[in-house]
């Protein structure tokens, strides 16, 4: 579970807790609305990766990347190999993984997306990696370095 800047929490399961009431222990299930989430990847430089893992991300908080994208978005993809391609364009091999990103924080990439909805874009209906953008601030705990295995040749 990641805390999203602004106090919004994403929940992946029903929260259960026990309490003592009149000498009896009972169980209560609190129905917490769970939201659809996804794991996504971001290709970047080591310096930018370090900043994201320390400070998180907010719209307009970073300069435009090597692809001259809009600073109000963080550009993400559904495939780590695709993120590596973008990192390579920056002279890097650094890929960040973001787990449990709520769909409500995403939009289809306005430059590279091919679908009308997030659901269509991430399902790869055209056989291409899904291209989406993060539109809302997210905490540093959402970012982890991703290790891409090197291909082996025989």
C-alpha positions, 0 to 999 in steps of 0.5 A, spaced: 500 500 500 502 506 498 500 513 501 499 518 495 500 525 496 494 529 498 491 523 503 488 518 498 490 511 500 489 505 495 486 499 498 487 492 495 483 488 501 478 489 506 480 491 512 479 487 518 480 488 526 478 486 532 475 489 538 473 488 546 466 490 547 462 488 554 467 483 555 467 479 548 471 479 542 468 480 536 470 481 529 468 487 524 469 488 517 470 495 514 468 495 507 473 500 504 472 501 497 478 498 493 480 501 487 483 498 480 491 499 480 497 497 476 504 496 475 508 501 471 515 503 469 519 509 467 525 510 464 530 515 466 537 517 468 540 515 475 540 522 478 532 523 476 531 516 479 534 518 486 530 524 486 523 520 485 525 515 490 527 521 495 521 526 494 516 522 490 513 526 484 508 532 483 506 535 476 511 541 474 516 539 479 521 536 474 524 539 467 522 536 461 525 529 459 529 527 453 523 526 449 520 533 450 514 531 454 509 535 458 512 537 465 505 536 468 505 529 466 510 523 468 510 518 462 509 511 464 509 504 460 506 497 461 513 494 459 520 494 463 523 493 456 519 499 453 521 503 459 529 501 458 528 504 451 526 511 453 532 510 459 537 509 453 534 515 449 537 519 455 544 515 455 542 511 461 539 504 463 535 506 469 528 503 470 523 505 475 518 500 477 511 503 480 506 498 483 499 499 485 498 505 481 491 507 482 487 508 475 484 514 477 491 518 477 492 516 470 491 518 463 492 515 456 499 518 454 497 524 449 503 523 445 504 516 444 497 512 447 493 509 442 487 507 445 481 512 448 481 509 455 486 507 460 483 500 460 484 499 453 491 502 453 494 497 458 491 491 455 495 492 449 489 490 444 494 492 438 500 488 441 504 494 443 506 496 450 501 501 454 503 508 454 500 512 460 501 518 464 501 520 471 497 526 472 497 527 480 502 527 485 505 521 488 509 519 494 516 517 494 515 510 496 511 508 490 518 508 486 523 502 486 529 501 481 527 495 477 533 490 474 532 488 467 535 481 466 541 481 461 539 477 455 544 471 454 546 468 447 549 461 446 
